[in-house]
Amino acid sequence: MAKRKIKNVLPGFGISLGFVLAYASLLVIIPLLMVFINSSQMGWGGLLATVGDSRVLAALRLSFLTALFAAAVNGLFGLLLAWVLVRYSFPGKQIINGLVDLPFALPTAVAGIVLATLYSKEGWIGQFLPFKAAFSEIGIVIALIFIGVPFVVRMVQPVLEELDPQMEEAAASLGASRIRTIGKVIFPELLPSLLAGFGLAFARAVGEYGSVIFIAGNMPYKTEIAPLLIMTKLEQYDYQGATAIAAVMLIISFAILLVINILQQRFAGRITEKGV
């Protein structure tokens, strides 16, 4: 008996796949490869000398530490904000829901100027703070939190909306406290999307430039971020040095995001197994 040929679910799969691969190659893969190719022209000695410079190491350390810290803060407050928007009804809810996406539309330079004005010592908020916010590491974190929180909210919010309330009712009927219900029932369901939002917020924060330079102060070894150092080298026509720093940032970012994706898939797989 002749085997029946199974048709592809998507029509024109071959053409679509070819278009996707061509698109990814032209706009993503080839530009990323050029970063490594251009930086490799320096040779290992020049590459290590550029990346091993104390100023470059300080900028890289500041960029990644502030990005990780800001993404962690966004993970916490983004989860709380998504919870409030989904579980409660109050006046002005739609306005707040719309304001969440404002950092996506606001030009980063405008965001940086506004934040620097608000958090300076004479600003509306900065004058009441007991510490220096603008032109310090704290200012960098504030800017990264501002531009990163929508990623967490928009990743967690749909999962919260689809979460079955009967699961919470069943846990309560079995004698589970509210905290235990959140920790054992709700949080495991939200963890994959929360990790995805964390990863997106971190990726955006690592490469952020416009909103940070206005509030950071840009002092070498103190508040100078790696993207600003890359721009400095480009202005000095040191293209290989700029691509060398960019290559290191890409490698470290890829490693961190890979770990986040692996954790996300593992937690999502556990949830699927429990559901089955």
Backbone as CSV, one residue per row, in Angstrom:
resi,resn,N_x,N_y,N_z,CA_x,CA_y,CA_z,C_x,C_y,C_z
1,MET,0.844,-1.196,0.000,0.000,0.000,0.000,0.885,1.253,0.000
2,ALA,0.604,2.128,-0.927,1.427,3.335,-1.056,1.227,4.248,0.147
3,LYS,2.342,4.811,0.584,2.264,5.728,1.704,1.671,7.053,1.261
4,ARG,0.819,7.556,2.100,0.189,8.830,1.807,1.131,9.973,2.155
5,LYS,1.314,10.868,1.223,2.216,11.995,1.441,1.564,13.009,2.366
6,ILE,2.252,13.360,3.434,1.726,14.330,4.389,2.077,15.734,3.917
7,LYS,1.058,16.546,3.765,1.274,17.913,3.312,1.706,18.798,4.474
8,ASN,2.506,19.781,4.145,2.923,20.739,5.150,1.743,21.554,5.639
9,VAL,1.736,21.844,6.903,0.661,22.648,7.455,0.681,24.051,6.869
10,LEU,1.880,24.606,6.714,2.014,25.946,6.152,2.217,25.850,4.650
11,PRO,1.400,26.551,3.866,1.602,26.535,2.415,2.875,27.283,2.045
12,GLY,3.583,26.743,1.015,4.797,27.391,0.576,5.879,27.414,1.631
13,PHE,6.030,26.312,2.361,6.990,26.277,3.458,8.419,26.486,2.970
14,GLY,8.763,25.867,1.839,10.114,26.001,1.316,10.457,27.438,0.978
15,ILE,9.530,28.114,0.311,9.765,29.519,-0.056,9.837,30.383,1.196
16,SER,8.939,30.130,2.153,8.939,30.915,3.390,10.226,30.716,4.169
17,LEU,10.693,29.457,4.243,11.927,29.178,4.955,13.111,29.860,4.290
18,GLY,13.148,29.814,2.976,14.229,30.488,2.257,14.226,31.982,2.478
19,PHE,13.025,32.572,2.488,12.926,34.016,2.727,13.391,34.362,4.134
20,VAL,12.994,33.547,5.120,13.386,33.805,6.505,14.898,33.692,6.667
21,LEU,15.500,32.654,6.074,16.950,32.477,6.185,17.701,33.621,5.508
22,ALA,17.200,34.054,4.341,17.838,35.172,3.655,17.719,36.453,4.468
23,TYR,16.541,36.670,5.040,16.319,37.863,5.873,17.226,37.846,7.093
24,ALA,17.293,36.695,7.770,18.127,36.589,8.963,19.602,36.752,8.623
25,SER,20.010,36.225,7.474,21.419,36.323,7.096,21.811,37.750,6.777
26,LEU,20.988,38.453,6.004,21.333,39.804,5.569,21.282,40.808,6.707
27,LEU,20.313,40.661,7.614,20.092,41.678,8.625,20.613,41.313,10.010
28,VAL,20.914,40.037,10.246,21.348,39.628,11.594,22.700,38.919,11.550
29,ILE,22.767,37.797,10.846,23.947,36.938,10.929,25.174,37.600,10.320
30,ILE,25.054,38.118,9.097,26.211,38.721,8.427,26.734,39.943,9.173
31,PRO,25.863,40.880,9.628,26.403,42.008,10.412,27.117,41.574,11.690
32,LEU,26.568,40.540,12.362,27.245,40.059,13.568,28.585,39.412,13.233
33,LEU,28.641,38.679,12.128,29.908,38.076,11.723,30.943,39.132,11.379
34,MET,30.495,40.233,10.777,31.434,41.302,10.425,32.062,41.931,11.657
35,VAL,31.327,41.936,12.768,31.912,42.454,14.004,33.130,41.625,14.399
36,PHE,32.987,40.306,14.337,34.104,39.429,14.710,35.212,39.453,13.650
37,ILE,34.827,39.534,12.390,35.839,39.569,11.331,36.672,40.845,11.426
38,ASN,36.000,41.972,11.643,36.703,43.245,11.727,37.626,43.298,12.946
39,SER,37.136,42.794,14.073,37.962,42.808,15.284,39.120,41.825,15.194
40,SER,38.968,40.735,14.419,40.044,39.748,14.305,41.233,40.281,13.518
41,GLN,41.032,41.341,12.752,42.135,41.920,11.984,43.197,42.544,12.883
42,MET,42.850,42.783,14.142,43.829,43.334,15.085,44.854,42.297,15.515
43,GLY,44.508,41.032,15.371,45.356,39.980,15.895,45.092,39.782,17.382
44,TRP,45.533,38.635,17.900,45.269,38.326,19.298,45.942,39.325,20.235
45,GLY,47.126,39.785,19.856,47.820,40.734,20.715,47.081,42.056,20.820
46,GLY,46.672,42.602,19.675,45.930,43.866,19.692,44.579,43.727,20.336
47,LEU,43.930,42.561,20.109,42.612,42.331,20.698,42.696,42.284,22.221
48,LEU,43.669,41.533,22.722,43.819,41.428,24.178,44.235,42.755,24.790
49,ALA,45.050,43.508,24.068,45.472,44.813,24.587,44.303,45.774,24.674
50,THR,43.397,45.715,23.678,42.240,46.610,23.676,41.243,46.224,24.753
51,VAL,40.898,44.946,24.778,39.887,44.480,25.724,40.421,44.481,27.149
52,GLY,41.724,44.230,27.304,42.317,44.173,28.638,42.650,45.521,29.236
53,ASP,42.412,46.597,28.502,42.662,47.932,29.041,41.771,48.179,30.255
54,SER,42.328,48.795,31.280,41.584,48.984,32.527,40.325,49.820,32.321
55,ARG,40.389,50.788,31.429,39.209,51.620,31.167,38.107,50.812,30.493
56,VAL,38.499,49.949,29.558,37.513,49.095,28.876,36.901,48.104,29.860
57,LEU,37.717,47.492,30.704,37.210,46.531,31.685,36.252,47.203,32.665
58,ALA,36.577,48.428,33.082,35.690,49.151,33.993,34.356,49.455,33.330
59,ALA,34.384,49.832,32.046,33.146,50.134,31.326,32.300,48.876,31.136
60,LEU,32.948,47.759,30.785,32.218,46.505,30.620,31.606,46.043,31.936
61,ARG,32.385,46.136,33.005,31.872,45.734,34.316,30.658,46.577,34.700
62,LEU,30.752,47.878,34.486,29.642,48.758,34.839,28.413,48.456,33.999
63,SER,28.589,48.235,32.708,27.453,47.984,31.820,26.706,46.714,32.205
64,PHE,27.441,45.636,32.447,26.789,44.352,32.726,26.213,44.305,34.141
65,LEU,26.911,44.867,35.112,26.383,44.840,36.474,25.121,45.695,36.592
66,THR,25.141,46.889,36.034,23.948,47.737,36.099,22.802,47.131,35.295
67,ALA,23.115,46.489,34.166,22.060,45.861,33.365,21.417,44.699,34.117
68,LEU,22.237,43.879,34.764,21.697,42.757,35.534,20.872,43.242,36.727
69,PHE,21.368,44.248,37.424,20.640,44.767,38.578,19.323,45.404,38.147
70,ALA,19.355,46.201,37.077,18.130,46.837,36.595,17.121,45.795,36.112
71,ALA,17.602,44.738,35.445,16.694,43.682,34.987,16.075,42.943,36.163
72,ALA,16.848,42.736,37.241,16.302,42.093,38.439,15.226,42.967,39.085
73,VAL,15.483,44.272,39.179,14.477,45.181,39.736,13.232,45.206,38.853
74,ASN,13.428,45.219,37.544,12.286,45.189,36.627,11.508,43.891,36.753
75,GLY,12.229,42.783,37.019,11.534,41.523,37.203,10.591,41.564,38.389
76,LEU,11.018,42.185,39.492,10.188,42.273,40.686,9.017,43.235,40.494
77,PHE,9.332,44.473,40.130,8.285,45.481,40.018,7.433,45.301,38.765
78,GLY,8.025,44.722,37.705,7.218,44.409,36.530,6.176,43.347,36.826
79,LEU,6.561,42.350,37.650,5.606,41.323,38.072,4.485,41.930,38.911
80,LEU,4.847,42.800,39.854,3.823,43.445,40.696,2.896,44.323,39.866
81,LEU,3.465,45.063,38.910,2.646,45.932,38.072,1.703,45.121,37.199
82,ALA,2.201,44.027,36.627,1.338,43.164,35.810,0.230,42.542,36.657
83,TRP,0.562,42.157,37.892,-0.439,41.584,38.799,-1.555,42.583,39.087
84,VAL,-1.182,43.832,39.366,-2.179,44.862,39.666,-3.058,45.133,38.444
85,LEU,-2.460,45.196,37.264,-3.223,45.500,36.055,-4.185,44.375,35.689
86,VAL,-3.844,43.134,36.043,-4.693,41.991,35.680,-5.733,41.692,36.751
87,ARG,-5.337,41.750,38.018,-6.195,41.252,39.083,-7.082,42.319,39.721
88,TYR,-6.834,43.590,39.482,-7.611,44.630,40.161,-8.217,45.603,39.146
89,SER,-9.338,46.156,39.534,-9.993,47.203,38.741,-10.008,48.487,39.566
90,PHE,-9.592,49.581,38.958,-9.539,50.861,39.662,-9.594,51.977,38.623
91,PRO,-9.973,53.174,39.038,-10.025,54.304,38.100,-8.644,54.614,37.532
92,GLY,-8.599,54.850,36.231,-7.332,55.156,35.575,-6.507,53.947,35.201
93,LYS,-7.108,52.756,35.289,-6.359,51.540,34.971,-5.890,51.525,33.521
94,GLN,-6.739,51.930,32.599,-6.376,51.930,31.183,-5.266,52.935,30.894
95,ILE,-5.274,54.049,31.629,-4.223,55.050,31.431,-2.872,54.486,31.862
96,ILE,-2.852,53.833,33.027,-1.607,53.230,33.513,-1.163,52.115,32.565
97,ASN,-2.111,51.347,32.071,-1.786,50.270,31.143,-1.150,50.823,29.869
98,GLY,-1.614,51.991,29.424,-1.020,52.619,28.253,0.337,53.242,28.542
99,LEU,0.502,53.774,29.758,1.777,54.394,30.126,2.904,53.378,30.210
100,VAL,2.555,52.105,30.433,3.593,51.070,30.519,4.402,51.015,29.229
101,ASP,3.736,51.210,28.089,4.412,51.118,26.796,5.090,52.417,26.380
102,LEU,4.975,53.467,27.178,5.538,54.760,26.803,7.041,54.715,26.561
103,PRO,7.837,53.992,27.361,9.282,53.938,27.065,9.610,53.372,25.694
104,PHE,8.710,52.570,25.109,8.943,52.069,23.758,8.898,53.196,22.731
105,ALA,7.988,54.150,22.932,7.777,55.211,21.960,8.640,56.441,22.222
106,LEU,9.030,56.650,23.463,9.786,57.849,23.812,11.228,57.725,23.331
107,PRO,11.733,58.701,22.581,13.148,58.653,22.178,14.060,58.570,23.390
108,THR,15.078,57.742,23.290,15.932,57.499,24.453,16.662,58.761,24.909
109,ALA,17.033,59.625,23.966,17.706,60.866,24.358,16.782,61.748,25.185
110,VAL,15.506,61.801,24.788,14.530,62.589,25.549,14.361,61.991,26.941
111,ALA,14.290,60.661,27.016,14.166,60.006,28.322,15.366,60.321,29.206
112,GLY,16.560,60.323,28.640,17.747,60.626,29.420,17.761,62.048,29.949
113,ILE,17.362,62.990,29.111,17.331,64.395,29.547,16.300,64.591,30.652
114,VAL,15.125,63.988,30.477,14.063,64.122,31.480,14.496,63.513,32.809
115,LEU,15.073,62.316,32.766,15.504,61.652,34.000,16.633,62.427,34.687
116,ALA,17.569,62.949,33.892,18.651,63.735,34.474,18.119,64.998,35.140
117,THR,17.098,65.604,34.545,16.505,66.806,35.132,15.754,66.482,36.418
118,LEU,15.028,65.368,36.421,14.235,65.007,37.597,15.105,64.583,38.774
119,TYR,16.194,63.855,38.487,16.982,63.260,39.563,18.264,64.026,39.888
120,SER,18.448,65.199,39.303,19.584,66.033,39.700,19.330,66.599,41.093
121,LYS,20.331,67.184,41.693,20.187,67.701,43.054,19.138,68.799,43.152
122,GLU,18.912,69.509,42.043,17.890,70.550,42.038,16.583,70.078,41.420
123,GLY,16.508,68.819,41.025,15.321,68.313,40.346,14.162,68.061,41.282
124,TRP,13.008,67.813,40.700,11.792,67.596,41.485,11.921,66.395,42.409
125,ILE,12.598,65.373,41.964,12.761,64.163,42.788,14.120,64.147,43.483
126,GLY,15.162,64.544,42.776,16.506,64.465,43.321,16.741,65.310,44.556
127,GLN,16.021,66.430,44.675,16.235,67.300,45.831,15.760,66.673,47.136
128,PHE,14.906,65.660,47.048,14.410,65.005,48.259,15.167,63.718,48.591
129,LEU,16.089,63.303,47.735,16.825,62.062,47.965,18.042,62.321,48.842
130,PRO,18.327,61.414,49.773,19.501,61.600,50.648,20.813,61.205,49.983
131,PHE,20.761,60.768,48.734,21.969,60.348,48.030,21.971,60.974,46.635
132,LYS,23.107,60.905,45.985,23.255,61.447,44.639,22.761,60.431,43.629
133,ALA,21.737,60.810,42.872,21.153,59.894,41.888,21.704,60.163,40.491
134,ALA,21.492,61.373,39.996,21.985,61.711,38.666,23.504,61.787,38.671
135,PHE,24.098,61.461,37.503,25.545,61.506,37.316,26.269,60.552,38.266
136,SER,25.679,59.376,38.459,26.281,58.331,39.277,25.795,56.979,38.760
137,GLU,26.293,55.902,39.370,25.838,54.560,38.976,24.348,54.387,39.225
138,ILE,23.829,55.039,40.259,22.399,54.944,40.559,21.579,55.530,39.416
139,GLY,22.050,56.612,38.840,21.354,57.204,37.710,21.299,56.269,36.518
140,ILE,22.388,55.523,36.296,22.394,54.555,35.197,21.326,53.496,35.428
141,VAL,21.251,52.984,36.653,20.250,51.965,36.973,18.841,52.514,36.791
142,ILE,18.606,53.753,37.193,17.287,54.364,37.040,16.894,54.420,35.565
143,ALA,17.824,54.843,34.718,17.534,54.913,33.287,17.247,53.535,32.709
144,LEU,18.004,52.529,33.122,17.809,51.175,32.595,16.505,50.563,33.096
145,ILE,16.112,50.895,34.318,14.818,50.426,34.821,13.686,51.050,34.015
146,PHE,13.822,52.328,33.711,12.778,53.036,32.966,12.550,52.420,31.588
147,ILE,13.626,52.085,30.893,13.456,51.581,29.516,13.199,50.071,29.475
148,GLY,13.379,49.372,30.607,13.257,47.920,30.586,11.995,47.344,31.180
149,VAL,11.289,48.113,32.013,10.129,47.553,32.708,9.008,47.101,31.761
150,PRO,8.766,47.734,30.606,7.678,47.234,29.744,7.891,45.811,29.261
151,PHE,9.139,45.380,29.098,9.397,44.021,28.619,8.869,42.981,29.607
152,VAL,9.097,43.213,30.890,8.639,42.254,31.899,7.119,42.276,31.997
153,VAL,6.536,43.456,32.039,5.081,43.568,32.193,4.374,42.884,31.034
154,ARG,4.804,43.152,29.814,4.122,42.599,28.640,4.381,41.114,28.443
155,MET,5.421,40.559,29.055,5.633,39.122,28.993,4.817,38.382,30.043
156,VAL,4.671,38.974,31.226,3.978,38.310,32.328,2.463,38.511,32.234
157,GLN,2.029,39.651,31.757,0.603,40.000,31.765,-0.280,38.985,31.035
158,PRO,0.072,38.534,29.815,-0.795,37.538,29.158,-0.897,36.220,29.914
159,VAL,0.197,35.806,30.554,0.167,34.552,31.316,-0.746,34.695,32.530
160,LEU,-0.698,35.837,33.186,-1.592,36.078,34.316,-3.049,36.083,33.889
161,GLU,-3.317,36.646,32.731,-4.698,36.709,32.248,-5.253,35.331,31.936
162,GLU,-4.384,34.416,31.490,-4.832,33.067,31.142,-4.757,32.095,32.315
163,LEU,-4.220,32.535,33.436,-4.105,31.645,34.595,-5.492,31.318,35.146
164,ASP,-5.759,30.050,35.311,-7.074,29.603,35.760,-7.265,29.910,37.251
165,PRO,-8.245,30.732,37.611,-8.482,31.025,39.040,-8.890,29.794,39.849
166,GLN,-9.391,28.761,39.167,-9.803,27.560,39.885,-8.611,26.855,40.543
167,MET,-7.414,27.058,39.993,-6.226,26.463,40.613,-5.982,27.076,41.990
168,GLU,-6.169,28.387,42.092,-6.003,29.063,43.380,-7.117,28.647,44.345
169,GLU,-8.331,28.524,43.834,-9.454,28.119,44.681,-9.247,26.695,45.201
170,ALA,-8.711,25.829,44.336,-8.462,24.454,44.774,-7.390,24.412,45.852
171,ALA,-6.341,25.214,45.684,-5.285,25.257,46.696,-5.818,25.793,48.014
172,ALA,-6.668,26.824,47.946,-7.244,27.390,49.172,-8.166,26.394,49.857
173,SER,-8.923,25.636,49.055,-9.848,24.653,49.643,-9.106,23.504,50.318
174,LEU,-7.864,23.278,49.892,-7.054,22.228,50.507,-6.281,22.731,51.718
175,GLY,-6.503,23.983,52.087,-5.893,24.525,53.294,-4.605,25.287,53.080
176,ALA,-4.231,25.565,51.824,-2.998,26.304,51.563,-3.195,27.774,51.880
177,SER,-2.200,28.378,52.507,-2.264,29.807,52.781,-2.058,30.591,51.497
178,ARG,-2.280,31.910,51.562,-2.140,32.747,50.374,-0.693,32.765,49.882
179,ILE,0.235,32.837,50.811,1.646,32.857,50.431,2.049,31.519,49.799
180,ARG,1.591,30.423,50.384,1.922,29.111,49.837,1.281,28.911,48.456
181,THR,0.085,29.435,48.268,-0.570,29.338,46.963,0.222,30.090,45.911
182,ILE,0.703,31.275,46.280,1.498,32.051,45.330,2.806,31.332,45.011
183,GLY,3.464,30.795,46.045,4.760,30.159,45.838,4.694,28.821,45.127
184,LYS,3.621,28.049,45.365,3.538,26.698,44.822,2.650,26.575,43.582
185,VAL,1.731,27.506,43.401,0.772,27.394,42.300,0.973,28.486,41.252
186,ILE,1.002,29.732,41.712,1.023,30.852,40.765,2.428,31.114,40.225
187,PHE,3.408,31.241,41.119,4.757,31.630,40.691,5.388,30.644,39.710
188,PRO,5.265,29.308,39.903,5.835,28.399,38.898,5.246,28.595,37.505
189,GLU,3.976,28.981,37.435,3.364,29.227,36.130,3.912,30.499,35.480
190,LEU,4.272,31.460,36.301,4.749,32.745,35.790,6.248,32.759,35.526
191,LEU,6.979,31.805,36.092,8.441,31.859,36.045,9.009,31.847,34.627
192,PRO,8.534,31.012,33.700,9.101,31.071,32.341,8.932,32.433,31.673
193,SER,7.742,33.003,31.762,7.528,34.325,31.156,8.313,35.394,31.898
194,LEU,8.473,35.245,33.208,9.257,36.202,33.982,10.726,36.152,33.572
195,LEU,11.249,34.952,33.350,12.624,34.822,32.876,12.786,35.409,31.481
196,ALA,11.772,35.221,30.627,11.832,35.809,29.290,11.847,37.329,29.358
197,GLY,11.000,37.897,30.205,11.002,39.342,30.379,12.310,39.843,30.956
198,PHE,12.869,39.094,31.905,14.171,39.447,32.477,15.243,39.466,31.397
199,GLY,15.234,38.453,30.538,16.226,38.388,29.468,16.103,39.539,28.487
200,LEU,14.876,39.888,28.117,14.672,41.001,27.193,15.092,42.323,27.819
201,ALA,14.736,42.520,29.090,15.123,43.752,29.783,16.638,43.853,29.910
202,PHE,17.286,42.735,30.201,18.742,42.732,30.307,19.386,43.043,28.956
203,ALA,18.903,42.408,27.888,19.479,42.630,26.566,19.333,44.088,26.133
204,ARG,18.165,44.666,26.422,17.971,46.083,26.076,18.890,46.975,26.915
205,ALA,19.070,46.639,28.179,19.863,47.484,29.071,21.344,47.451,28.722
206,VAL,21.856,46.308,28.303,23.279,46.192,28.001,23.670,47.137,26.860
207,GLY,22.839,47.209,25.847,23.169,48.033,24.691,22.593,49.436,24.723
208,GLU,21.950,49.817,25.827,21.326,51.141,25.900,22.383,52.242,25.897
209,TYR,22.109,53.277,25.144,23.068,54.368,25.003,22.423,55.739,25.255
210,GLY,21.361,56.052,24.521,20.811,57.395,24.531,20.329,57.878,25.883
211,SER,19.578,57.044,26.596,19.017,57.489,27.868,20.045,57.500,28.988
212,VAL,21.161,56.771,28.818,22.139,56.646,29.891,23.142,57.791,29.883
213,ILE,23.589,58.202,28.711,24.692,59.170,28.657,24.312,60.514,29.265
214,PHE,23.019,60.843,29.292,22.608,62.136,29.835,22.515,62.127,31.359
215,ILE,22.342,60.960,31.950,22.177,60.882,33.402,23.389,60.255,34.086
216,ALA,24.308,59.693,33.299,25.431,58.962,33.895,26.568,59.878,34.336
217,GLY,26.808,60.954,33.604,27.972,61.785,33.895,29.173,61.412,33.062
218,ASN,29.237,60.136,32.607,30.239,59.667,31.650,31.674,59.913,32.121
219,MET,31.939,59.629,33.383,33.288,59.771,33.925,34.034,58.449,33.769
220,PRO,35.196,58.446,33.098,35.954,57.192,32.937,36.239,56.532,34.276
221,TYR,36.139,55.208,34.276,36.373,54.353,35.445,35.262,54.463,36.501
222,LYS,34.289,55.352,36.300,33.229,55.519,37.284,31.843,55.338,36.668
223,THR,31.492,56.176,35.725,30.146,56.126,35.152,30.177,56.050,33.630
224,GLU,31.244,55.551,33.074,31.355,55.409,31.619,30.942,54.001,31.217
225,ILE,29.894,53.899,30.405,29.395,52.598,29.973,30.115,52.156,28.703
226,ALA,30.038,50.860,28.408,30.740,50.308,27.251,30.224,50.872,25.920
227,PRO,28.891,51.019,25.702,28.439,51.623,24.439,29.003,53.016,24.205
228,LEU,29.163,53.824,25.268,29.753,55.149,25.107,31.223,55.032,24.722
229,LEU,31.925,54.077,25.285,33.333,53.875,24.944,33.471,53.435,23.485
230,ILE,32.514,52.636,23.015,32.512,52.245,21.603,32.331,53.469,20.713
231,MET,31.394,54.346,21.067,31.185,55.569,20.292,32.426,56.466,20.327
232,THR,33.099,56.507,21.446,34.322,57.300,21.555,35.394,56.792,20.593
233,LYS,35.545,55.479,20.528,36.541,54.905,19.618,36.151,55.101,18.163
234,LEU,34.852,55.078,17.864,34.415,55.343,16.499,34.707,56.785,16.101
235,GLU,34.524,57.708,17.026,34.840,59.110,16.737,36.330,59.313,16.526
236,GLN,37.148,58.443,17.104,38.597,58.498,16.926,39.054,57.643,15.743
237,TYR,38.095,57.139,14.956,38.349,56.295,13.779,39.067,55.004,14.150
238,ASP,38.908,54.562,15.383,39.454,53.279,15.822,38.356,52.228,15.676
239,TYR,38.075,51.860,14.426,36.963,50.945,14.156,37.236,49.541,14.685
240,GLN,38.462,49.103,14.582,38.789,47.766,15.076,38.673,47.693,16.593
241,GLY,39.116,48.749,17.278,38.959,48.772,18.733,37.505,48.784,19.153
242,ALA,36.671,49.526,18.408,35.238,49.580,18.714,34.586,48.220,18.503
243,THR,34.926,47.561,17.385,34.332,46.240,17.128,34.861,45.195,18.098
244,ALA,36.095,45.366,18.597,36.623,44.420,19.586,35.803,44.481,20.869
245,ILE,35.497,45.688,21.343,34.660,45.832,22.547,33.265,45.285,22.281
246,ALA,32.733,45.574,21.087,31.399,45.073,20.739,31.375,43.552,20.690
247,ALA,32.440,42.947,20.194,32.493,41.482,20.123,32.477,40.863,21.514
248,VAL,33.224,41.458,22.435,33.216,40.951,23.811,31.828,41.089,24.427
249,MET,31.177,42.211,24.184,29.815,42.401,24.705,28.856,41.372,24.127
250,LEU,29.008,41.078,22.833,28.131,40.087,22.198,28.340,38.699,22.800
251,ILE,29.588,38.331,23.023,29.878,36.997,23.566,29.317,36.853,24.981
252,ILE,29.563,37.845,25.827,29.079,37.775,27.209,27.557,37.805,27.245
253,SER,26.952,38.676,26.432,25.488,38.769,26.397,24.869,37.471,25.900
254,PHE,25.471,36.886,24.866,24.951,35.621,24.340,25.019,34.521,25.385
255,ALA,26.122,34.466,26.136,26.259,33.437,27.174,25.197,33.603,28.253
256,ILE,24.973,34.831,28.702,23.973,35.076,29.748,22.571,34.769,29.235
257,LEU,22.262,35.215,28.020,20.936,34.962,27.460,20.714,33.483,27.181
258,LEU,21.776,32.765,26.819,21.659,31.326,26.602,21.294,30.616,27.897
259,VAL,21.931,30.999,28.990,21.608,30.409,30.294,20.158,30.712,30.665
260,ILE,19.716,31.946,30.427,18.332,32.326,30.740,17.346,31.507,29.912
261,ASN,17.639,31.319,28.624,16.747,30.540,27.761,16.692,29.075,28.172
262,ILE,17.838,28.518,28.575,17.849,27.121,29.033,17.001,26.964,30.291
263,LEU,17.167,27.888,31.242,16.359,27.840,32.459,14.879,27.998,32.142
264,GLN,14.575,28.906,31.221,13.177,29.119,30.847,12.566,27.854,30.263
265,GLN,13.289,27.176,29.383,12.770,25.958,28.769,12.609,24.838,29.793
266,ARG,13.522,24.754,30.741,13.414,23.711,31.763,12.185,23.923,32.634
267,PHE,11.965,25.160,33.081,10.812,25.436,33.894,9.515,25.265,33.103
268,ALA,9.540,25.656,31.836,8.351,25.464,31.001,8.077,23.980,30.778
269,GLY,9.139,23.165,30.642,8.958,21.732,30.491,8.392,21.086,31.733
270,ARG,8.815,21.545,32.900,8.265,21.000,34.150,6.787,21.321,34.279
271,ILE,6.406,22.543,33.879,4.991,22.917,33.949,4.157,22.062,33.011
272,THR,4.715,21.780,31.796,3.998,20.938,30.837,3.830,19.530,31.366
273,GLU,4.888,18.987,31.982,4.803,17.637,32.542,3.776,17.543,33.648
274,LYS,3.706,18.581,34.486,2.708,18.580,35.556,1.305,18.655,34.984
275,GLY,1.168,19.470,33.900,-0.152,19.601,33.305,-0.629,18.308,32.668
276,VAL,0.345,17.565,32.080,-0.015,16.284,31.489,-0.343,15.253,32.555
